[in-house]
Amino acid sequence: MMRLRYNLLILFIVSCVLSCGSKEDNPEPAKEGYILKVEVTNKTNGTAEVNNDDQQIVVKNIKKKEGWHNVQLKLTLNQFVYMVNPSTEEATYDLTKDARITVRYGAAGGNGITYGIVIEESDENEVDPGTKGWKKTGEFGSLPEGTNIYMSPDELFGKKVKACIAVIDMVKGRKFVIRGGDANGLKTPGEFYQEQKSPVIINGSYFYSTWNVGLLVKNGILIRANSPEVARAGIAYYPTRGIFGFTSAGTYSVDWVYTVDDKTFGYPQPSPIVIGQPSPPRPSAAHPAGGTELNLQDAIGAGPVLVKNSEIRNSWQEEIWDDEGGILPGGNHPRTAVGITETLKMICFVCEGRQATAGVAGMTTEEVARIMLDLGCTDALNLDGGGSTCMLVNGQKTIKTSNANGAERAVATILTIE
């Protein structure tokens, strides 16, 4: 009986060695074989290749606007190769910064091999404002890398203008920041600048009395939602209004949104409101169609949406940003707008109006939409305008305000780039 048990034990050990293998039967692969495959798992067109000889992973086909901050990679490792950093084979990486992966062969304490991760830029449409007649200027002093200021030509689309744009490369480590709005009170852009000397400042959202009007999200916290209801012609409407936001996924976009139970949903189309006709249903997760919950990190509400998915929208009617609301979309006025391009350039736009410079009447929201599209914006949002319109670069005004004596108006919020 004892001999039978011994023979069975020997057969079991031999079977395990033959079927399962061992480190001795599977010698360490050449270092060029540590990683067998890399996949991009959260970007529709993203692909990745591993070059074990050069210890490099190359990520391809991801446009900047889709987000390089959060590229999720899944590795397939050779036998007896293990992750060191990060600890899991599938993880998310910020490819706007130096990104690396370290693996090792064998048990803990084995030598680590580090792979650098690089991104091969996709073929994207880069628009140079200089080719559109805008003139780069250095008159406002030194600016961070990737930040440039342009003054408009004397005419745009056959209309006399005086405008300024700041073009900021958001891949160069710049950060989109909203200041103000979470407390009762107003400050001029100059006062905001004195508190935090940001290189570029533009006025932000609409406000009533001393309060911010419209959605406001800071550091992932919803402070205010867009107005849930607007009355016109004796009818209560529930407009999906525009926001400009930066998501926790590392992407920038303009969306039509509605907030339900502290959850903000974005929609591919605005709720189809027509003043004087019955109101569409109150927006929800199911209406309008295609709504998705947005994981916003920082966002500001205003409107109308000017450009969405590289198409002019100017959806002031659906958003109810009409004359009664004080937006005067079809009139000539000073305007402020913000947009993002395919190559992740943020464009901050301001223009004069109301004869602050003789002969310069201002612009309609449709004209601003055309300009933002012409500058390469795939998405753009109209911000507060009129006497609020102001851009400071290193604390200096870039255009004249339309207020008496050129004074800055105190506003509830500003947008800054830091």
Phi, psi and omega per residue, in radians:
M1 nan -0.766 3.140
M2 -1.091 -0.718 3.139
R3 -1.112 -0.655 3.128
L4 -1.094 -0.773 3.125
R5 -1.119 -0.674 3.119
Y6 -1.100 -0.762 3.137
N7 -1.109 -0.686 3.114
L8 -1.122 -0.681 3.114
L9 -1.100 -0.755 3.111
I10 -1.070 -0.768 3.134
L11 -1.074 -0.666 3.140
F12 -1.131 -0.774 -3.135
I13 -1.120 -0.789 3.129
V14 -1.068 -0.730 3.139
S15 -1.061 -0.737 3.136
C16 -1.118 -0.729 -3.131
V17 -1.104 -0.746 -3.095
L18 -1.246 -0.674 -3.039
S19 -1.544 -0.654 -3.044
C20 -1.646 -0.427 -3.094
G21 1.380 3.059 3.095
S22 -2.625 2.955 -3.137
K23 -1.053 -0.637 3.134
E24 -1.193 -0.623 3.123
D25 -1.367 -0.279 3.127
N26 -2.159 1.363 -3.067
P27 -1.062 2.757 -3.125
E28 -0.926 2.210 3.115
P29 -1.180 2.744 3.004
A30 -0.994 2.561 -3.045
K31 -1.011 -0.420 3.104
E32 -1.263 -0.022 3.130
G33 -2.035 0.283 -3.111
Y34 -1.130 -0.845 -3.134
I35 -1.835 2.127 -3.086
L36 -1.509 -0.635 -3.061
K37 -2.737 2.597 3.033
V38 -2.273 2.351 3.115
E39 -2.183 2.561 2.976
V40 -1.653 2.107 -2.993
T41 -1.856 -0.057 -3.093
N42 -2.241 0.221 3.084
K43 -2.240 2.245 -2.997
T44 -0.958 -0.808 -3.065
N45 -1.807 0.036 -3.063
G46 -1.221 2.399 3.053
T47 -2.319 2.872 3.134
A48 -2.605 2.572 3.099
E49 -2.273 2.578 3.091
V50 -1.925 2.335 3.051
N51 -2.009 1.662 -3.086
N52 -1.197 -0.518 3.126
D53 -1.058 -0.792 -3.100
D54 -1.642 0.017 -3.103
Q55 0.902 1.031 -3.073
Q56 -2.517 2.478 3.024
I57 -1.992 2.220 -3.105
V58 -1.917 2.106 3.108
V59 -1.758 2.335 -3.021
K60 -2.253 2.853 2.919
N61 1.170 0.357 3.070
I62 -1.855 2.061 3.105
K63 -1.278 2.590 -3.090
K64 -0.976 -0.703 -3.069
K65 -1.153 -0.420 3.103
E66 -1.273 -0.301 3.055
G67 1.882 1.898 3.007
W68 -1.629 -0.094 -3.100
H69 -1.274 -0.422 -2.989
N70 -2.432 1.219 3.120
V71 -1.686 2.090 -3.095
Q72 -1.637 2.140 -3.124
L73 -2.005 2.460 3.057
K74 -2.089 2.133 -3.103
L75 -1.753 2.505 2.936
T76 -1.941 2.047 -3.039
L77 -1.735 2.675 3.041
N78 -1.188 2.898 -3.125
Q79 -1.094 2.404 3.130
F80 1.165 0.313 3.006
V81 -1.837 2.344 -3.025
Y82 -2.257 2.709 3.094
M83 -1.338 2.486 3.011
V84 -1.945 -0.938 3.132
N85 -2.586 2.026 -0.041
P86 -1.230 -3.134 -3.028
S87 -1.481 -0.257 -3.088
T88 -2.014 2.672 -3.116
E89 -1.267 -0.379 3.072
E90 -2.045 2.098 -3.084
A91 -2.663 2.916 -3.124
T92 -1.860 2.401 -3.053
Y93 -2.197 2.554 3.029
D94 -1.674 1.796 -3.056
L95 -1.523 0.088 2.975
T96 -1.400 -0.177 -3.141
K97 -2.131 3.064 3.067
D98 -1.109 2.086 -3.096
A99 -2.157 2.378 -3.094
R100 -2.490 2.764 3.072
I101 -2.253 2.374 3.084
T102 -2.124 2.276 3.085
V103 -2.191 2.916 3.076
R104 -2.510 2.812 3.062
Y105 -1.805 2.339 3.008
G106 1.471 -2.866 -3.023
A107 -1.173 2.949 3.127
A108 -0.954 2.436 -3.103
G109 1.747 -0.157 3.094
G110 -1.200 2.833 -3.108
N111 -1.137 2.372 3.103
G112 -1.596 2.486 3.069
I113 -2.046 2.188 -3.077
T114 -1.832 2.299 3.094
Y115 -1.912 2.288 2.994
G116 -1.443 2.581 3.093
I117 -1.948 2.174 3.115
V118 -2.156 2.724 3.118
I119 -2.008 2.294 3.085
E120 -1.654 1.985 -3.019
E121 -1.087 2.398 3.094
S122 -1.331 2.893 3.132
D123 -1.306 1.855 -3.075
E124 -2.154 2.807 -3.111
N125 -1.574 1.840 3.108
E126 -1.663 2.135 -3.138
V127 -1.788 2.197 3.072
D128 -1.689 1.972 -3.134
P129 -0.983 -0.475 3.123
G130 -1.047 -0.531 3.119
T131 -1.335 -0.186 3.128
K132 -1.801 0.152 3.103
G133 1.668 -0.064 3.105
W134 -1.343 2.489 -3.057
K135 -1.951 2.101 3.113
K136 -1.192 2.439 -3.121
T137 -2.297 2.549 3.069
G138 -1.970 0.248 -3.019
E139 -1.216 -0.208 -3.094
F140 -1.745 0.195 3.046
G141 1.623 -3.019 -3.069
S142 -1.226 2.442 -3.121
L143 -2.272 2.759 3.118
P144 -1.064 2.742 3.112
E145 -0.950 2.375 3.097
G146 1.456 0.112 3.118
T147 -1.992 2.155 -3.118
N148 -2.358 2.557 -3.140
I149 -1.983 2.357 3.137
Y150 -2.234 2.468 3.010
M151 -1.799 2.557 -3.047
S152 -1.275 2.779 2.914
P153 -1.173 2.987 -3.107
D154 -1.154 -0.463 3.123
E155 -2.356 2.527 3.009
L156 -2.318 2.182 -3.126
F157 0.918 0.696 3.044
G158 1.382 0.236 -3.090
K159 -2.185 2.395 3.123
K160 -1.195 2.235 -3.085
V161 -2.424 2.806 2.889
K162 -2.439 1.906 -3.012
A163 -2.459 2.868 3.134
C164 -2.464 2.498 3.023
I165 -2.238 2.528 2.925
A166 -1.878 2.233 3.120
V167 -1.970 2.030 -3.033
I168 -2.103 2.154 3.088
D169 -1.385 1.852 -3.064
M170 -1.296 -0.184 3.067
V171 -1.347 -0.313 -3.080
K172 -1.468 0.482 3.071
G173 1.447 0.162 3.115
R174 -1.325 2.709 -3.129
K175 -2.219 2.329 3.087
F176 -1.466 2.158 -3.049
V177 -2.307 2.442 3.035
I178 -1.930 2.284 3.100
R179 -2.086 2.564 -3.119
G180 1.453 -3.081 3.018
G181 1.540 -0.379 -3.106
D182 -1.691 0.145 3.074
A183 -2.516 2.784 3.138
N184 -1.309 2.006 3.109
G185 2.678 2.720 -3.130
L186 -2.172 2.644 3.070
K187 -2.488 2.652 3.023
T188 -1.308 2.751 3.040
P189 -0.944 -0.642 3.112
G190 -1.100 -0.652 3.099
E191 -1.198 -0.675 3.037
F192 -1.066 -0.709 -3.124
Y193 -1.109 -0.686 -3.131
Q194 -1.121 -0.534 3.117
E195 -1.300 -0.677 -3.104
Q196 -2.556 1.825 -2.974
K197 -1.303 1.214 3.117
S198 -1.261 2.483 -3.078
P199 -1.163 -0.563 -3.135
V200 -2.298 2.280 3.100
I201 -2.355 2.335 2.941
I202 -2.264 2.701 3.081
N203 -1.169 2.719 -2.989
G204 -1.920 -2.049 -2.953
S205 -1.471 3.036 3.055
Y206 -1.211 2.803 3.086
F207 -2.608 2.714 3.094
Y208 -2.185 2.239 -3.056
S209 0.974 -1.939 3.139
T210 -2.043 0.299 -3.063
W211 -2.003 2.475 3.008
N212 -1.135 2.377 3.067
V213 -1.954 2.123 3.109
G214 2.055 2.913 -3.082
L215 -1.030 2.475 3.060
L216 -2.529 2.119 3.075
V217 -2.203 2.263 3.090
K218 -2.284 2.255 3.098
N219 0.881 0.711 3.079
G220 1.398 0.036 -3.108
I221 -1.864 2.187 3.083
L222 -1.331 2.007 -3.133
I223 -1.662 -0.751 3.074
R224 -2.493 2.616 3.031
A225 -1.788 2.842 2.993
N226 -1.079 2.769 3.123
S227 -0.999 2.186 -3.072
P228 -1.339 -0.323 -3.045
E229 -2.596 2.416 3.092
V230 -2.329 2.288 -3.117
A231 -1.713 2.307 3.033
R232 -2.528 2.407 3.091
A233 0.917 0.627 3.109
G234 1.288 0.219 -3.110
I235 -2.097 2.414 3.055
A236 -1.519 2.151 3.097
Y237 -2.003 2.758 -3.101
Y238 -2.198 1.392 -2.998
P239 -1.334 2.502 2.925
T240 -1.560 1.953 -3.019
R241 -1.872 2.827 -2.993
G242 -1.359 2.604 2.986
I243 -2.402 2.730 2.929
F244 -2.005 2.172 -3.031
G245 -2.510 2.785 3.025
F246 -2.032 2.180 -3.030
T247 -1.645 2.894 3.072
S248 -1.151 -0.284 3.082
A249 -1.436 -0.063 3.091
G250 1.511 0.394 3.139
T251 -2.034 2.670 3.065
Y252 -1.909 2.465 3.091
S253 -2.835 2.884 2.997
V254 -1.942 2.319 -3.095
D255 -2.442 2.699 2.904
W256 -1.553 2.222 -3.006
V257 -2.320 2.842 2.981
Y258 -2.605 2.441 -3.087
T259 -1.834 2.205 -3.136
V260 -2.193 2.065 3.122
D261 0.905 0.823 3.100
D262 1.165 0.208 3.024
K263 -1.909 2.199 -3.099
T264 -1.740 2.131 -3.122
F265 -1.836 2.403 3.049
G266 -1.844 2.569 -3.056
Y267 -2.238 2.533 3.130
P268 -1.218 -0.344 3.099
Q269 -2.406 2.621 3.090
P270 -1.268 2.764 3.027
S271 -1.036 2.294 -2.980
P272 -1.363 1.213 -3.104
I273 -1.435 2.346 2.999
V274 -2.248 2.012 -3.085
I275 -1.044 2.331 -3.119
G276 1.712 -0.312 3.085
Q277 -1.792 2.825 3.136
P278 -0.967 2.569 -3.098
S279 -1.301 2.411 2.944
P280 -1.081 2.881 3.141
P281 -1.027 2.713 3.044
R282 -1.028 2.291 -3.109
P283 -1.040 2.639 -3.116
S284 -2.668 -2.944 3.076
A285 -1.130 -0.429 -3.060
A286 -1.779 -0.300 -3.075
H287 -2.432 2.361 -0.114
P288 -1.092 2.919 -3.059
A289 -1.090 2.563 3.052
G290 1.467 0.203 -3.119
G291 -1.187 2.473 3.077
T292 -2.361 2.529 3.091
E293 -1.237 2.300 -3.099
L294 -1.681 2.284 3.053
N295 -1.684 1.438 -3.027
L296 -1.464 2.394 3.041
Q297 -1.670 -0.838 3.066
D298 -2.501 2.318 -3.111
A299 -2.764 2.663 3.131
I300 -2.380 2.420 -3.134
G301 -1.754 2.486 3.062
A302 -2.839 -2.310 3.084
G303 2.446 2.909 0.100
P304 -1.417 2.912 2.931
V305 -1.101 2.208 -3.120
L306 -1.631 -0.803 -3.091
V307 -2.358 2.374 3.074
K308 -2.487 2.217 -3.124
N309 0.925 0.770 3.081
S310 1.115 0.438 3.065
E311 -2.220 2.438 3.055
I312 -1.198 2.253 3.128
R313 -2.035 -0.896 3.131
N314 0.812 0.983 -2.955
S315 -1.517 0.823 -3.090
W316 -1.149 -0.542 -3.120
Q317 -1.188 -0.847 -3.140
E318 -1.153 -0.574 -3.130
E319 -1.494 -0.131 -3.088
I320 1.001 0.840 2.952
W321 -1.799 1.261 -2.993
D322 -1.850 -2.998 3.140
D323 -1.077 -0.681 -3.137
E324 -1.085 -0.551 3.104
G325 -1.420 -0.054 3.068
G326 1.537 0.082 -3.101
I327 -1.455 -0.536 3.100
L328 0.859 1.045 -3.002
P329 -1.075 -0.520 -3.121
G330 -1.587 0.007 -3.106
G331 -1.680 2.868 3.096
N332 -1.562 2.001 -3.073
H333 -2.621 2.852 2.956
P334 -1.058 2.501 -3.106
R335 -2.387 2.656 3.028
T336 -2.261 2.446 3.127
A337 -2.605 2.782 3.068
V338 -2.382 2.483 -3.130
G339 -2.606 2.984 3.124
I340 -2.313 2.487 -3.116
T341 -1.783 3.001 3.124
E342 -1.069 -0.543 -3.118
T343 -1.655 0.339 3.068
L344 1.098 0.712 2.939
K345 -1.691 2.215 3.022
M346 -1.548 2.304 -3.137
I347 -2.031 2.071 3.060
C348 -1.803 2.188 -3.011
F349 -2.128 2.369 2.954
V350 -2.412 2.571 3.051
C351 -2.428 2.616 3.091
E352 -1.342 2.926 3.054
G353 -2.994 -3.122 3.098
R354 1.011 0.572 3.021
Q355 1.128 0.441 3.009
A356 -1.004 -0.647 2.888
T357 -1.957 2.267 -3.058
A358 -0.913 2.280 3.098
G359 1.527 -0.082 -3.133
V360 -1.814 1.827 -3.043
A361 -1.461 -0.507 -3.047
G362 2.036 -2.936 -3.028
M363 -2.379 2.750 2.997
T364 -1.521 2.882 3.084
T365 -1.146 -0.554 3.094
E366 -1.120 -0.708 3.127
E367 -1.186 -0.675 3.090
V368 -1.125 -0.693 3.091
A369 -1.024 -0.749 3.129
R370 -1.098 -0.692 -3.139
I371 -1.156 -0.800 -3.112
M372 -1.115 -0.681 3.077
L373 -1.142 -0.722 -3.135
D374 -1.111 -0.491 3.124
L375 -1.481 0.037 3.048
G376 1.736 0.120 -3.129
C377 -1.219 2.257 2.993
T378 -1.496 -0.427 3.104
D379 -2.491 2.430 3.131
A380 -2.664 2.573 -3.095
L381 -2.268 2.388 3.019
N382 -1.349 2.360 3.093
L383 -1.898 -3.043 3.113
D384 -1.063 2.479 -3.102
G385 -2.227 -2.573 3.139
G386 1.090 -2.335 -3.126
G387 -1.196 -0.226 3.115
S388 -1.416 -0.388 -3.043
T389 -1.028 2.153 -3.115
C390 -2.857 2.427 2.951
M391 -2.267 2.236 3.032
L392 -1.921 2.360 3.018
V393 -2.119 2.044 -3.016
N394 0.899 0.669 3.075
G395 1.438 -0.014 -3.103
Q396 -1.813 2.415 3.101
K397 -1.228 2.401 -3.126
T398 -1.656 -0.468 3.099
I399 -2.386 2.925 3.081
K400 -1.404 2.427 3.000
T401 -1.425 2.855 -3.111
S402 -1.623 0.146 -3.138
N403 -1.438 2.869 3.133
A404 -1.002 2.307 3.132
N405 1.078 0.332 3.101
G406 1.219 0.370 -3.086
A407 -1.219 2.676 3.031
E408 -1.436 2.425 3.066
R409 -1.490 2.448 3.022
A410 -1.246 2.325 -3.059
V411 -2.248 2.895 -3.107
A412 -1.439 -0.618 -3.067
T413 -2.443 2.702 2.968
I414 -2.312 2.770 2.968
L415 -1.876 2.374 3.114
T416 -2.313 2.801 3.066
I417 -2.109 2.129 -3.074
E418 -2.221 nan nan
